[in-house]
Amino acid sequence: MQEITGRTRILGILADPIYHVKTPQVMNALLARHGVDAVLVPFHVAPAQLATLLEGLRTMQNFGGFIATVPHKPAMLALCDETTPEARHIGAVNCVRREADGRMVGAMLDGIGFVEALRASGVEPKGLRAYLAGAGGAASAIAFALAEAGVRALTIANRTRDKAEALAGRLRHVYPTLALSTDADRVREQDLIVNATSLGMRPEDPPPLDIAQLESRQFVAEAIMDPEMTPLLKTAEARGCRIQRGLPMLESQIVLMARHMGAL
Ligand code: ATR
C-alpha cells in the first residue's frame, strides 16, 4: 500500500459482517500497481444504519465511493440518487461513486465482471446456449449480463423453481427475443454452464447440476470464489471441459469497480 497523505482519496467497502472480505487487499494492490493515490477501507455497518452512513459519506469531500456487499446490495438501490439500467433490472447496487456535489451514483457490476472474465478466457458469450444454476442475487446479475452479451438461449435451473420462473419473467421483459427455459435437466445441450448457487462452498455439498451430462466441448464457469476448485470444476476438468474458476470474476469486478469509483 502507498503512503496515506492528506491528498489520498478514500474508498470503502460496506458489509455486515465484514471480517471475511478480501476486497481491500485485492483493490489496494491494484491501486498501488497503477500508482493511484487512493485507499479502500472496510466499513462495518448494520442494515438499519445504512441510510445514516450514506448521509455522512455525502458530506465527506475526499470520499470517492464504495463497494456494497452482503446484505446491503438490494437496499442500496433506493438510497442512490442515480442508478444504471443494470442495477435497476437486477434490483441491486454493488458499487457507488460519490460525485463532487455529494450525489451517489449506483451500478451493479457483478454480472458484467463475470462476462469480462469469460472474455478474458477467450469465451465470447454472444450466440452461445447457456445454462445457469441458481436464481439468487449472483445468478440474477449473471443472467442479465449474459442476456446483454447476446447469448442465444438461457436455461435457468434452481432448487426453488418459482424463483427461476420469476427471474426468467424479468429477463423476458427486457430481452423479449431471448429463448428462456427453467428445465434443470437440459445440461447436455449447452455450450456454457455456470454455477451461481452456493453449492460447492463446502466439500460435502452435492453438485449444483447433473454432472453426468457434462461433455468435453462445454465450458464450465464457477461464480463461487472460495475455494479455488469446487467439486463441479474438478469433475468438469476431469471430463476435458474448459473451466473458469471464481477468482477471475472477482478480479474483473475489482477493475470495473475501481473505474466506476473514478479511481482508475
Ligand atoms: P447469492 O447472493 O450468493 O446469489 P442467494 O441470493 O442466497 O445468494 O442465492 C443462493 C442460490 O443458491 C439460490 O439459487 C439457492 O437456491 P434457492 O433459490 O432454492 O434457495 C441456491 N442454493 C443454496 N443452497 C442450496 C442447496 N442446498 N441446494 C440447491 N440450491 C441451493
Residues whose N, C-alpha, C, O or C-beta is under 5 A from the ligand:
A	BS01	ATR	G134 A135 G136 G137 A138 A139 N158 R159 T160 K163 A196 T197 S198
